[in-house]
Amino acid sequence: MKKNTEKIWDDPKAFRQQVRMAAVQVAGLAPDELAVALAYEVEPFSSIPAAEAELVFRAVPDQDSSVRVFDVAVVRKSGKSGGVSVPRRLVLWLGIAAVALLALAAFDFVRISSAERELSSETARRAALDRELQSLQRQIDANRREAKSLRDARVEAARAQQNAEVLRDVYRLLLATISDAFGDRAVLKEIRSPGNPYSAEIKAVSLGTKPASETLVRLSDALVPRGWKIEPGALSSDSQGGTVGFSCTLTFDERGEFK
């Protein structure tokens, strides 16, 4: 200290305070280093910067072994008289600590920057993969729609071919069915087209009302399941009452499902 220790204790202008510090915080500090630490402790209360402080202290006994208690008196240095000097060892320690903190900060910055670059790269890679997957999914959906369209077209073509075959054979089937249905019950007198496609009007005679009705029933049973519609006409008998004339109109539903 530049001033006599007793002068500072006796100076009525000195700022006085009792300071409690953790024992581990002051362990191993030389008196000059402890004076610097105490100057910084009282600086917020004394309004005297530690660099301009002249400080004296003395230990105060305390029952708590984990703390150290000090009575402190501090005045602002005047003229060229020095304040509390900062030991070189403390300055060196503070410098090393500052360098270490800067090194840690630089290391964290490099590590975080590298992690950010890796994350950005991974995000971009995954985004590209996601776009590729979406493109593939759209192509798969388009292929599925095209395959379904082709299947539907094949089914429709097969149905159309089947229908065409049925239509080509429709009159042959009609004539064969008329022949089977009439047998020896009735005689076909006339068959003509009424003007509508896939339709026929037939006129026939039989030897009685019952054979005529049976013939119409046999025609209906054979043709209706194959897509024909039958509309019977009126029965008529000749003047001598020997024969019964009957007629019907047959229409084939070319838009139906053929069997």
Secondary structure as a PSIPRED ss2 file (coil, helix, strand):
# PSIPRED VFORMAT (PSIPRED V4.0)

   1 M C   1.000  0.000  0.000
   2 K C   1.000  0.000  0.000
   3 K C   1.000  0.000  0.000
   4 N C   1.000  0.000  0.000
   5 T H   0.000  1.000  0.000
   6 E H   0.000  1.000  0.000
   7 K H   0.000  1.000  0.000
   8 I H   0.000  1.000  0.000
   9 W H   0.000  1.000  0.000
  10 D H   0.000  1.000  0.000
  11 D C   1.000  0.000  0.000
  12 P C   1.000  0.000  0.000
  13 K C   1.000  0.000  0.000
  14 A C   1.000  0.000  0.000
  15 F E   0.000  0.000  1.000
  16 R E   0.000  0.000  1.000
  17 Q E   0.000  0.000  1.000
  18 Q E   0.000  0.000  1.000
  19 V E   0.000  0.000  1.000
  20 R E   0.000  0.000  1.000
  21 M E   0.000  0.000  1.000
  22 A E   0.000  0.000  1.000
  23 A H   0.000  1.000  0.000
  24 V H   0.000  1.000  0.000
  25 Q H   0.000  1.000  0.000
  26 V H   0.000  1.000  0.000
  27 A C   1.000  0.000  0.000
  28 G C   1.000  0.000  0.000
  29 L C   1.000  0.000  0.000
  30 A C   1.000  0.000  0.000
  31 P H   0.000  1.000  0.000
  32 D H   0.000  1.000  0.000
  33 E H   0.000  1.000  0.000
  34 L H   0.000  1.000  0.000
  35 A H   0.000  1.000  0.000
  36 V H   0.000  1.000  0.000
  37 A H   0.000  1.000  0.000
  38 L H   0.000  1.000  0.000
  39 A H   0.000  1.000  0.000
  40 Y H   0.000  1.000  0.000
  41 E H   0.000  1.000  0.000
  42 V H   0.000  1.000  0.000
  43 E H   0.000  1.000  0.000
  44 P H   0.000  1.000  0.000
  45 F H   0.000  1.000  0.000
  46 S H   0.000  1.000  0.000
  47 S C   1.000  0.000  0.000
  48 I C   1.000  0.000  0.000
  49 P C   1.000  0.000  0.000
  50 A H   0.000  1.000  0.000
  51 A H   0.000  1.000  0.000
  52 E H   0.000  1.000  0.000
  53 A E   0.000  0.000  1.000
  54 E E   0.000  0.000  1.000
  55 L E   0.000  0.000  1.000
  56 V E   0.000  0.000  1.000
  57 F E   0.000  0.000  1.000
  58 R E   0.000  0.000  1.000
  59 A E   0.000  0.000  1.000
  60 V E   0.000  0.000  1.000
  61 P C   1.000  0.000  0.000
  62 D C   1.000  0.000  0.000
  63 Q C   1.000  0.000  0.000
  64 D C   1.000  0.000  0.000
  65 S C   1.000  0.000  0.000
  66 S C   1.000  0.000  0.000
  67 V E   0.000  0.000  1.000
  68 R E   0.000  0.000  1.000
  69 V E   0.000  0.000  1.000
  70 F E   0.000  0.000  1.000
  71 D E   0.000  0.000  1.000
  72 V E   0.000  0.000  1.000
  73 A E   0.000  0.000  1.000
  74 V E   0.000  0.000  1.000
  75 V E   0.000  0.000  1.000
  76 R E   0.000  0.000  1.000
  77 K C   1.000  0.000  0.000
  78 S C   1.000  0.000  0.000
  79 G C   1.000  0.000  0.000
  80 K C   1.000  0.000  0.000
  81 S C   1.000  0.000  0.000
  82 G C   1.000  0.000  0.000
  83 G C   1.000  0.000  0.000
  84 V C   1.000  0.000  0.000
  85 S C   1.000  0.000  0.000
  86 V C   1.000  0.000  0.000
  87 P C   1.000  0.000  0.000
  88 R H   0.000  1.000  0.000
  89 R H   0.000  1.000  0.000
  90 L H   0.000  1.000  0.000
  91 V H   0.000  1.000  0.000
  92 L H   0.000  1.000  0.000
  93 W H   0.000  1.000  0.000
  94 L H   0.000  1.000  0.000
  95 G H   0.000  1.000  0.000
  96 I H   0.000  1.000  0.000
  97 A H   0.000  1.000  0.000
  98 A H   0.000  1.000  0.000
  99 V H   0.000  1.000  0.000
 100 A H   0.000  1.000  0.000
 101 L H   0.000  1.000  0.000
 102 L H   0.000  1.000  0.000
 103 A H   0.000  1.000  0.000
 104 L H   0.000  1.000  0.000
 105 A H   0.000  1.000  0.000
 106 A H   0.000  1.000  0.000
 107 F H   0.000  1.000  0.000
 108 D H   0.000  1.000  0.000
 109 F H   0.000  1.000  0.000
 110 V H   0.000  1.000  0.000
 111 R H   0.000  1.000  0.000
 112 I H   0.000  1.000  0.000
 113 S H   0.000  1.000  0.000
 114 S H   0.000  1.000  0.000
 115 A H   0.000  1.000  0.000
 116 E H   0.000  1.000  0.000
 117 R H   0.000  1.000  0.000
 118 E H   0.000  1.000  0.000
 119 L H   0.000  1.000  0.000
 120 S H   0.000  1.000  0.000
 121 S H   0.000  1.000  0.000
 122 E H   0.000  1.000  0.000
 123 T H   0.000  1.000  0.000
 124 A H   0.000  1.000  0.000
 125 R H   0.000  1.000  0.000
 126 R H   0.000  1.000  0.000
 127 A H   0.000  1.000  0.000
 128 A H   0.000  1.000  0.000
 129 L H   0.000  1.000  0.000
 130 D H   0.000  1.000  0.000
 131 R H   0.000  1.000  0.000
 132 E H   0.000  1.000  0.000
 133 L H   0.000  1.000  0.000
 134 Q H   0.000  1.000  0.000
 135 S H   0.000  1.000  0.000
 136 L H   0.000  1.000  0.000
 137 Q H   0.000  1.000  0.000
 138 R H   0.000  1.000  0.000
 139 Q H   0.000  1.000  0.000
 140 I H   0.000  1.000  0.000
 141 D H   0.000  1.000  0.000
 142 A H   0.000  1.000  0.000
 143 N H   0.000  1.000  0.000
 144 R H   0.000  1.000  0.000
 145 R H   0.000  1.000  0.000
 146 E H   0.000  1.000  0.000
 147 A H   0.000  1.000  0.000
 148 K H   0.000  1.000  0.000
 149 S H   0.000  1.000  0.000
 150 L H   0.000  1.000  0.000
 151 R H   0.000  1.000  0.000
 152 D H   0.000  1.000  0.000
 153 A H   0.000  1.000  0.000
 154 R H   0.000  1.000  0.000
 155 V H   0.000  1.000  0.000
 156 E H   0.000  1.000  0.000
 157 A H   0.000  1.000  0.000
 158 A H   0.000  1.000  0.000
 159 R H   0.000  1.000  0.000
 160 A H   0.000  1.000  0.000
 161 Q H   0.000  1.000  0.000
 162 Q H   0.000  1.000  0.000
 163 N H   0.000  1.000  0.000
 164 A H   0.000  1.000  0.000
 165 E H   0.000  1.000  0.000
 166 V H   0.000  1.000  0.000
 167 L H   0.000  1.000  0.000
 168 R H   0.000  1.000  0.000
 169 D C   1.000  0.000  0.000
 170 V H   0.000  1.000  0.000
 171 Y H   0.000  1.000  0.000
 172 R H   0.000  1.000  0.000
 173 L H   0.000  1.000  0.000
 174 L H   0.000  1.000  0.000
 175 L H   0.000  1.000  0.000
 176 A H   0.000  1.000  0.000
 177 T H   0.000  1.000  0.000
 178 I H   0.000  1.000  0.000
 179 S H   0.000  1.000  0.000
 180 D H   0.000  1.000  0.000
 181 A H   0.000  1.000  0.000
 182 F H   0.000  1.000  0.000
 183 G C   1.000  0.000  0.000
 184 D C   1.000  0.000  0.000
 185 R C   1.000  0.000  0.000
 186 A E   0.000  0.000  1.000
 187 V E   0.000  0.000  1.000
 188 L E   0.000  0.000  1.000
 189 K E   0.000  0.000  1.000
 190 E E   0.000  0.000  1.000
 191 I E   0.000  0.000  1.000
 192 R E   0.000  0.000  1.000
 193 S C   1.000  0.000  0.000
 194 P C   1.000  0.000  0.000
 195 G C   1.000  0.000  0.000
 196 N C   1.000  0.000  0.000
 197 P C   1.000  0.000  0.000
 198 Y C   1.000  0.000  0.000
 199 S E   0.000  0.000  1.000
 200 A E   0.000  0.000  1.000
 201 E E   0.000  0.000  1.000
 202 I E   0.000  0.000  1.000
 203 K E   0.000  0.000  1.000
 204 A E   0.000  0.000  1.000
 205 V E   0.000  0.000  1.000
 206 S E   0.000  0.000  1.000
 207 L C   1.000  0.000  0.000
 208 G C   1.000  0.000  0.000
 209 T H   0.000  1.000  0.000
 210 K H   0.000  1.000  0.000
 211 P H   0.000  1.000  0.000
 212 A H   0.000  1.000  0.000
 213 S H   0.000  1.000  0.000
 214 E H   0.000  1.000  0.000
 215 T H   0.000  1.000  0.000
 216 L H   0.000  1.000  0.000
 217 V H   0.000  1.000  0.000
 218 R H   0.000  1.000  0.000
 219 L H   0.000  1.000  0.000
 220 S H   0.000  1.000  0.000
 221 D H   0.000  1.000  0.000
 222 A H   0.000  1.000  0.000
 223 L H   0.000  1.000  0.000
 224 V H   0.000  1.000  0.000
 225 P H   0.000  1.000  0.000
 226 R H   0.000  1.000  0.000
 227 G C   1.000  0.000  0.000
 228 W E   0.000  0.000  1.000
 229 K E   0.000  0.000  1.000
 230 I E   0.000  0.000  1.000
 231 E E   0.000  0.000  1.000
 232 P E   0.000  0.000  1.000
 233 G C   1.000  0.000  0.000
 234 A C   1.000  0.000  0.000
 235 L C   1.000  0.000  0.000
 236 S E   0.000  0.000  1.000
 237 S E   0.000  0.000  1.000
 238 D C   1.000  0.000  0.000
 239 S C   1.000  0.000  0.000
 240 Q C   1.000  0.000  0.000
 241 G C   1.000  0.000  0.000
 242 G C   1.000  0.000  0.000
 243 T C   1.000  0.000  0.000
 244 V E   0.000  0.000  1.000
 245 G E   0.000  0.000  1.000
 246 F E   0.000  0.000  1.000
 247 S E   0.000  0.000  1.000
 248 C E   0.000  0.000  1.000
 249 T E   0.000  0.000  1.000
 250 L E   0.000  0.000  1.000
 251 T E   0.000  0.000  1.000
 252 F E   0.000  0.000  1.000
 253 D C   1.000  0.000  0.000
 254 E C   1.000  0.000  0.000
 255 R C   1.000  0.000  0.000
 256 G C   1.000  0.000  0.000
 257 E C   1.000  0.000  0.000
 258 F C   1.000  0.000  0.000
 259 K C   1.000  0.000  0.000
